[in-house]
Amino acid sequence: MRCFGLTDNRVRCAADAINKTGYCDAHQHFFESVGESAPKASGIGGFVEKFWTRNARRVIPDAAKYSLPASIKNSSTPALIEKLLRSPNADLRWSAAFALRQRRDPSTLEPLWDALRRDPVALVRQQCAVALGKIGTRAVLGPLIEGLWHDDDAGVRQACAIALGNLGYALAAPDLANVLEREPAAFVRWDAVLALGQVGDPSVAPRLDALAEQERAQFLRDAARAAIAEIRKRESK
């Protein structure tokens, strides 16, 4: 099984995972550094659902409603994964991703990541990013950060930024902050700023201060000030 870690240039590690942790030696620290054991693999690239207790997962609200066809809604998770990865019909792949989003199953991380990296249709990749965020564990930071850095569609990068903000893990703060300087789409930068406020990491406050002073777009300056206020509010507690 391939390692679930990211290289310095924010792409998936090419090394094999060891000891059934899901990570190679070089990336094992990703979970150790935050006091959480690495997830154990099960089957081909899957995770053991029972590994994550309710307390180890963040339940992200999802009010999205969509009437799925019965052939999708009633499909088993393996059948949905097969549709997501193999169907030539983009509508079916999108629907499969939406159904997996509703199930929030950690065992779907690997196929969702694969589709996020490879599907030719941006709307399918976008739905995969949302689905990954709903799983609610630190393990999804890898695919979302990789998508934030490298997907060629701004809507997908936006979905990754939103998911990272909703998850609220401070590990994502440096990558979200880098968006402020390199992202060409203003609406993606706006969502990255909002995400930084949700994450609440004080280390990025100076970069937000600079954005609030130097950014030409008023809506981005306002968002930066709001994010700074949220970070300082959390610091004061």
Secondary structure, 3 states (H helix, E strand, C coil): CECCCECCCCCECCCECCCCCCCCHHHCHHHHCCCCCCCCEECCCEECHHHCCHHHCCCCCCCCCCCCCHHHHCCCHHHHHHHHHHCCCHHHHHHHHHHHHHHCCHHHHHHHHHHHHHCCCHHHHHHHHHHHHHHCCHHHHHHHHHHHHHCCCHHHHHHHHHHHHHHCCHHHHHHHHHHHHHCCCHHHHHHHHHHHHHHCCHHHHHHHHHHHHHCCCHHHHHHHHHHHHHHHHHHCC
